[in-house]
Structures are given as C-alpha cells and as structure tokens.
Amino acid sequence: MRGVGVSLALPMLESLQPAAVADEQGPAATAKHFVCVAPDYGIYPQAFFPRETGRNYKMPDTLKMMERHREDMTLFSHLDHPGVGGGHACTRTFMNGMKASDAGGDRSRLLSLDQLIARNVGMNNRFPALVTGNGAPISYTEAGIPVPSVPTVDRFFNLLFVDEDANTKNRQRKALDDNASILDVLLEDSRSLQPQLASQDRDKLEEYLTAVRETERKLVRRKDWIEIPKPNAKPPKQDEDEPEQSGYPHDMSMFF
C-alpha cells in the first residue's frame, strides 16, 4: 500500500474526542485556538521570567507591556528540555523536546505539541493547524515529517480571510473527489487481503482501515468548508516605524 505513495496518519479515536466534536448533531461549539511562537533569537531569561512565584510577582522588564493582561495570563518557568543542546537551534525543539538528528529510527518521537492538540481541538476549525514563518521546522506530524509552513504574510492572510474564486473552488472540489476515489480503491484492496491474514495481522489491517475511514471524514469536512464563506478582515499594515524590509524578523508584527 505504501508503494502507491499514499501516507495516512493514525486516526483520532472517537472515544477521545471532545464532546462538542463527537456530537456533530449538537449546537455549534466555540472553536478553541492554541498559538505557539518560536523565539528564533532566544530571550534574555533574567528579564523575561519573574523572580517571585504566585499572583503578586513583579512584571519582568521584557513583559512590561503585558501588565494590563496580568489577570488573563500565566507565566511558567523551568520548562526547558534538559539534554537538548545547540544554542539558538534549540528553538526548533521547543514543542517536542527532540532534535531530528536524535530521533533515530523512530521518527514518531518527533511529534510536536501543536499537532497533538490539533488532532483533539482543531477539527472545529477550517484549518486544524497552520504553521507560519520561514525558519527551520518546529512542527512535526505523527510520522515525524516536518509540517510545511506558510512563509509569507499575504499568503497567510489569504488562507484565513480571502475567499477563492469559483474556478479555484471547483479545482479544490475535484482534487478532494480524486483523493476520495483513491481511498475507495485502498479500502477495496485492503478488504481483499483479510481472508489471507492471521489474526494479529487482521488487527493491524483494521487499524489501517480505521485510519482510512478517518481520512475520508476529513475530506468530507474539507469539502464542506469550501462552501462556508471566510470572515472579513482588513489586510495588515506595516507599522510606520518598521523598516521597509520583508522576511524574518521584519514581518513578525504583521504575522501577529
């Protein structure tokens, strides 16, 4: 099956889904969002982490501008990954605690926190997960594959807020239909194997078929989203005091 070039992730188990996701007939749930920001240039710890514990800590110098949000946020320290060296290169390990070169033969160990969360709370969104920026990979799938990023602000904005024209939507529908047809072939071929397999291999095959069926459901959701208009928003404007340059770190304010 791998020979045809189709790769499928393990399914999200129905019993572990949030109630709002599992009960598709119920009222629409408010989507939850999880945002990670990778500080490629690092931080100065003495000016970022509070020295006191508890609610009445003194706001560190780097975070002074966040003072008015004090009651709406929590600061955590001592969440470093011990044994992960490499200076600024460690930024790309902050969501999984492991460098790609240390994964060995089991690349599933590279699964990052954002992708784990997307599997559980991201399914109510148009995009279960999005990675932006043009730096080194920081997000990895269950198979240990780096998640491609959206490298430019305009592309990111268009994905979220600009509806495609009719021709583009038709191409998207056809692509999703083609993918569904491939899955149908996979299902049929897989079922034909069952009589030839021992009990243990049948269990493995059933896990695979479950993953295929979950992928089918994802394709249906993606097709449904094509018909749902995107929210309106004004394009981001570059701050007047920002230099007329593009790329990291000059476009960070627009990404935010």
C-alpha positions in Angstrom: 0.0 0.0 0.0 2.9 2.3 0.7 4.1 1.7 -2.9 1.3 3.9 -4.3 2.8 6.9 -2.4 -0.2 7.4 -0.1 0.7 8.1 3.6 -2.0 8.1 6.2 -1.8 9.2 9.8 -3.3 7.3 12.7 -6.9 8.2 13.4 -8.3 10.4 16.1 -10.2 7.9 18.3 -13.9 8.8 18.6 -13.9 8.0 22.3 -11.2 10.6 23.0 -12.8 13.4 21.0 -14.2 16.4 22.9 -17.9 16.1 23.3 -18.6 19.1 21.0 -16.7 17.4 18.2 -18.1 14.0 18.7 -21.7 15.2 18.8 -22.0 16.7 15.4 -25.7 17.0 15.8 -25.5 19.3 18.8 -25.1 23.1 18.8 -22.0 24.5 17.2 -19.1 24.7 19.6 -16.9 27.7 20.0 -13.6 26.9 18.4 -10.5 26.8 20.6 -7.2 28.0 19.5 -3.6 27.2 20.6 -0.8 29.5 19.4 2.9 28.9 19.8 5.6 31.5 19.0 9.1 30.3 18.4 11.6 33.0 19.5 14.3 32.3 17.0 16.6 34.9 18.6 16.1 33.5 22.0 15.2 35.5 25.1 17.2 37.1 28.0 15.9 34.9 30.9 16.7 37.5 33.7 14.4 40.0 32.0 11.7 37.5 31.0 10.9 35.2 33.9 9.6 36.6 37.2 11.8 36.1 40.2 8.8 35.7 42.5 6.1 32.9 42.5 2.4 33.4 43.0 0.0 36.1 41.7 1.8 39.2 43.0 5.1 38.8 41.1 6.9 41.8 39.7 6.3 42.0 35.9 9.7 41.4 34.2 11.2 44.2 32.0 10.6 42.3 28.8 6.9 41.8 29.6 6.1 45.3 30.9 3.7 46.0 28.0 1.7 42.9 29.2 0.9 44.3 32.6 -2.7 45.1 31.8 -3.2 41.4 30.8 -1.8 40.1 34.1 -5.1 38.6 35.2 -5.6 36.8 31.9 -2.3 35.0 31.6 0.1 32.7 33.5 3.9 32.6 33.2 5.7 29.3 33.5 9.4 28.9 34.0 11.7 25.8 34.2 10.2 24.2 31.2 13.5 23.8 29.4 14.3 20.5 27.7 17.3 19.0 29.6 20.0 17.5 27.4 18.9 19.3 24.2 21.9 21.4 23.2 22.6 23.6 20.2 22.2 27.2 21.1 19.6 29.1 19.0 19.0 25.9 17.1 17.1 24.6 20.1 14.2 26.8 19.1 13.0 24.1 16.7 12.7 21.6 19.5 10.6 23.6 21.9 7.4 21.8 21.0 8.7 18.2 21.1 12.0 18.3 23.1 14.0 16.4 20.5 16.3 17.3 17.6 15.5 15.5 14.4 19.0 14.0 14.3 18.3 12.3 17.7 15.1 10.6 16.7 16.9 7.5 15.3 14.8 5.0 13.5 11.6 6.1 15.3 10.6 9.4 13.8 7.3 9.3 15.6 9.2 10.6 18.6 9.3 14.0 16.8 5.5 14.5 17.1 5.1 18.1 18.2 2.6 19.5 20.8 0.7 21.6 18.2 -0.1 18.6 16.0 -1.2 16.6 19.1 -3.6 19.4 20.1 -4.8 19.9 16.5 -6.0 16.3 16.5 -8.2 16.9 19.5 -9.4 20.5 19.4 -8.6 21.7 15.9 -11.3 19.8 14.0 -13.9 22.6 14.5 -11.7 25.0 12.5 -11.3 25.4 8.8 -7.6 24.5 9.3 -6.9 22.1 12.2 -3.4 23.5 12.3 -1.3 26.2 10.5 2.4 26.8 10.7 3.8 30.2 9.6 7.2 31.8 9.1 10.2 30.8 7.0 12.6 29.5 9.6 13.6 25.9 10.4 10.9 23.3 11.0 9.3 23.4 14.5 6.2 21.3 13.8 6.2 17.6 13.1 3.4 15.1 12.3 2.9 11.7 13.9 5.1 10.2 11.3 7.9 12.6 12.2 7.5 14.6 8.9 8.1 18.4 9.2 4.9 20.4 8.6 5.3 22.8 5.7 4.9 26.4 6.8 3.1 29.4 5.2 6.1 31.6 4.6 4.6 35.0 3.7 2.1 37.3 5.5 -0.1 37.8 2.4 -0.4 34.0 1.8 -1.3 33.5 5.5 -3.9 36.3 5.3 -5.5 34.9 2.1 -5.8 31.5 3.6 -7.8 32.9 6.6 -9.8 35.7 5.1 -9.9 35.8 1.3 -12.5 33.6 -0.5 -11.3 31.8 -3.6 -13.0 32.4 -6.9 -15.4 29.9 -8.5 -12.8 28.2 -10.7 -10.4 27.7 -7.7 -13.2 26.2 -5.6 -14.1 23.8 -8.5 -10.5 22.7 -8.7 -10.4 22.1 -4.9 -13.6 20.0 -5.1 -12.2 17.9 -7.9 -9.0 17.3 -6.0 -10.9 16.2 -2.9 -13.1 13.9 -5.1 -10.0 12.4 -6.7 -8.5 11.8 -3.2 -11.7 10.2 -2.1 -11.6 7.9 -5.1 -8.1 6.8 -4.2 -9.2 6.0 -0.7 -12.1 3.9 -2.1 -9.6 1.8 -4.0 -7.4 1.4 -0.9 -10.4 0.3 1.1 -11.4 -2.3 -1.5 -7.9 -3.7 -2.0 -7.3 -3.8 1.8 -10.5 -5.8 2.5 -9.5 -8.3 -0.1 -6.4 -9.1 2.0 -8.4 -10.0 5.1 -9.0 -13.7 4.3 -5.3 -14.2 3.8 -4.1 -12.8 7.1 -3.5 -14.2 10.5 -5.5 -12.8 13.5 -2.7 -10.4 14.6 -2.3 -9.0 11.1 -6.0 -8.6 10.7 -6.0 -6.4 13.8 -3.3 -4.3 12.2 -5.2 -4.1 9.0 -8.3 -3.0 10.9 -6.3 -0.2 12.4 -5.2 0.9 9.0 -8.8 0.8 7.7 -9.9 2.9 10.6 -7.3 5.5 9.6 -8.6 5.4 6.0 -12.1 6.0 7.2 -11.0 8.9 9.4 -9.2 10.4 6.4 -12.5 10.1 4.4 -14.3 12.1 7.1 -11.5 14.7 6.9 -12.0 15.0 3.2 -15.8 15.5 3.7 -15.1 18.2 6.3 -12.7 20.0 3.9 -15.3 19.9 1.1 -17.9 21.3 3.4 -15.6 24.2 4.4 -15.3 25.2 0.7 -18.9 26.3 0.8 -18.5 28.3 4.1 -17.5 32.0 3.5 -14.4 33.2 5.2 -14.7 36.1 7.8 -13.9 39.6 6.6 -10.8 41.4 7.8 -8.6 44.3 6.7 -5.2 43.4 5.4 -2.4 44.0 8.0 -0.5 47.2 7.6 3.2 47.6 8.3 4.0 49.8 11.3 5.3 53.2 10.2 8.4 52.9 12.4 9.2 49.4 10.9 11.9 49.3 8.2 10.7 48.7 4.6 12.0 45.1 4.6 10.5 41.7 4.4 11.3 38.3 5.9 12.2 37.4 9.4 12.1 39.3 11.8 10.7 42.3 9.9 7.3 40.8 9.1 6.7 39.4 12.6 4.4 42.3 13.6 2.2 41.7 10.6 2.1 38.0 11.3 0.8 38.8 14.8 
